[in-house]
Amino acid sequence: MEQFVDLPDDDALSQTVRPNWTAAEYMAKLEGILDLKELVKNPFLLALSLVVLPEVIGTKQDLSSIRVTRAILYDKFVDGWMNRGKERLFERHDQLPLDEQLALKNLRDGYLKRSADDFMKRLAKYFVEEQATNVTIDFLLHPDKDTWAAK
């Protein structure tokens, strides 16, 4: 948590403007939300939680009334990630060739978001189910086609 708090605001992990919380304040939030501390024992879910926790909490003062699931964490993280990517593309819209500008229009229509949501949820599910607390994945040139990583 200390490393996360010390990241610059423009770091890839920071989806939005983060609150000015200390590591101790993050820990208090994790402890104050029922079952969240247990859920984030997986390092992958901890990283997601730190990024999206401010959005999940919102303006609520009573942390005991907040329920957090893996699905909520994934959805908030993926939504923010996709929105940042789209914003970067839209900023460069005029610099793109015409065929890419037309493809970008499809992004506005939601096609990419639906496809990416599906892919990222399946990938996150594999991380959690197959890797347990080990988030190290070796991507080999010729992976075993029968493993979850190949999928």
C-alpha positions as CSV (number, residue, x, y, z in Angstrom):
1,M,0.0,0.0,0.0
2,E,2.9,2.3,0.7
3,Q,4.2,1.8,-2.8
4,F,0.8,2.5,-4.3
5,V,0.4,5.7,-2.3
6,D,3.8,6.9,-3.5
7,L,3.1,6.3,-7.2
8,P,2.9,9.5,-9.2
9,D,-0.7,10.5,-10.3
10,D,0.1,9.8,-13.9
11,D,1.1,6.2,-13.3
12,A,-0.7,3.5,-15.3
13,L,-2.3,2.1,-12.1
14,S,-4.0,5.3,-11.2
15,Q,-7.3,5.3,-13.0
16,T,-8.6,8.6,-11.8
17,V,-7.5,11.2,-9.4
18,R,-6.8,9.3,-6.3
19,P,-7.7,10.6,-2.9
20,N,-4.9,11.9,-0.7
21,W,-5.0,8.8,1.5
22,T,-2.0,7.4,3.4
23,A,-1.2,3.7,3.5
24,A,-2.8,3.6,7.0
25,E,-6.0,5.2,5.7
26,Y,-6.2,2.6,2.9
27,M,-5.7,-0.1,5.5
28,A,-8.5,1.3,7.6
29,K,-10.8,1.3,4.6
30,L,-9.8,-2.4,3.9
31,E,-10.5,-3.3,7.5
32,G,-13.7,-1.3,7.7
33,I,-15.4,-3.1,4.7
34,L,-16.8,-6.5,5.6
35,D,-14.7,-9.4,4.1
36,L,-12.6,-7.0,1.9
37,K,-9.4,-7.8,3.7
38,E,-10.0,-11.5,3.1
39,L,-10.8,-10.9,-0.5
40,V,-7.6,-8.9,-1.2
41,K,-5.2,-11.6,0.0
42,N,-4.7,-12.3,-3.7
43,P,-2.1,-9.7,-4.8
44,F,-4.0,-9.2,-8.1
45,L,-7.2,-8.3,-6.3
46,L,-5.3,-6.1,-3.8
47,A,-3.9,-4.1,-6.8
48,L,-7.4,-3.7,-8.3
49,S,-8.9,-2.8,-4.9
50,L,-6.4,0.0,-4.3
51,V,-7.2,1.5,-7.7
52,V,-10.9,1.3,-7.5
53,L,-11.6,1.6,-3.8
54,P,-12.2,5.3,-3.8
55,E,-14.9,4.8,-6.5
56,V,-16.5,1.9,-4.7
57,I,-16.7,3.8,-1.4
58,G,-17.8,7.1,-3.0
59,T,-19.0,9.5,-0.4
60,K,-20.3,6.8,2.0
61,Q,-19.1,7.3,5.6
62,D,-20.4,4.0,7.0
63,L,-18.0,1.5,5.6
64,S,-19.8,-1.4,7.2
65,S,-22.7,-1.0,4.8
66,I,-20.5,-1.4,1.7
67,R,-20.3,-4.8,0.1
68,V,-17.5,-5.6,-2.3
69,T,-17.2,-8.6,-4.6
70,R,-14.6,-9.7,-7.2
71,A,-17.1,-8.8,-9.9
72,I,-17.4,-5.2,-8.6
73,L,-13.7,-4.8,-8.4
74,Y,-13.2,-6.1,-12.0
75,D,-16.0,-4.1,-13.4
76,K,-14.8,-0.8,-11.9
77,F,-11.2,-1.4,-12.9
78,V,-12.0,-2.5,-16.5
79,D,-14.5,0.4,-17.0
80,G,-11.8,2.9,-15.9
81,W,-9.1,1.2,-18.0
82,M,-11.3,1.2,-21.1
83,N,-12.4,4.8,-20.6
84,R,-8.8,6.0,-20.4
85,G,-7.9,4.1,-23.6
86,K,-10.8,5.6,-25.4
87,E,-10.0,9.1,-24.2
88,R,-6.5,8.8,-25.5
89,L,-7.7,7.6,-28.9
90,F,-10.3,10.3,-29.2
91,E,-7.7,12.9,-28.4
92,R,-5.8,11.8,-31.5
93,H,-8.9,11.3,-33.7
94,D,-7.8,13.9,-36.3
95,Q,-4.4,12.4,-36.7
96,L,-5.7,9.0,-37.6
97,P,-6.2,7.7,-41.2
98,L,-9.8,7.6,-42.4
99,D,-10.2,3.9,-42.0
100,E,-9.0,4.1,-38.4
101,Q,-11.4,7.1,-37.7
102,L,-14.3,4.8,-38.9
103,A,-13.1,2.0,-36.6
104,L,-13.0,4.5,-33.8
105,K,-16.6,5.3,-34.4
106,N,-17.3,1.6,-33.5
107,L,-15.7,2.3,-30.1
108,R,-18.3,5.0,-29.5
109,D,-21.0,2.5,-30.3
110,G,-19.8,0.2,-27.5
111,Y,-18.6,-2.8,-29.5
112,L,-15.0,-2.7,-28.1
113,K,-16.2,-2.3,-24.6
114,R,-18.4,-5.4,-24.7
115,S,-15.7,-7.5,-26.3
116,A,-13.0,-6.3,-23.9
117,D,-15.2,-6.7,-20.9
118,D,-15.9,-10.3,-21.8
119,F,-12.2,-11.0,-22.4
120,M,-10.9,-9.3,-19.3
121,K,-13.5,-10.9,-17.0
122,R,-12.5,-14.4,-18.4
123,L,-8.8,-13.5,-17.9
124,A,-9.3,-12.3,-14.3
125,K,-11.4,-15.4,-13.5
126,Y,-8.4,-17.5,-14.6
127,F,-6.0,-15.5,-12.5
128,V,-8.1,-16.0,-9.4
129,E,-9.2,-19.6,-10.0
130,E,-6.0,-21.1,-11.4
131,Q,-3.3,-19.0,-9.8
132,A,-4.7,-18.6,-6.3
133,T,-2.2,-16.3,-4.5
134,N,0.6,-16.8,-7.1
135,V,0.3,-14.0,-9.7
136,T,3.5,-14.9,-11.5
137,I,2.7,-16.2,-15.0
138,D,5.3,-17.5,-17.4
139,F,4.2,-16.8,-21.0
140,L,6.3,-19.1,-23.1
141,L,6.8,-18.9,-26.9
142,H,5.2,-22.3,-27.2
143,P,2.8,-22.7,-24.3
144,D,1.1,-25.9,-23.4
145,K,-2.2,-25.8,-25.2
146,D,-4.0,-27.6,-22.3
147,T,-3.2,-25.0,-19.6
148,W,-5.4,-22.1,-18.5
149,A,-2.6,-19.7,-19.6
150,A,-2.9,-20.9,-23.2
151,K,-6.6,-20.1,-23.2
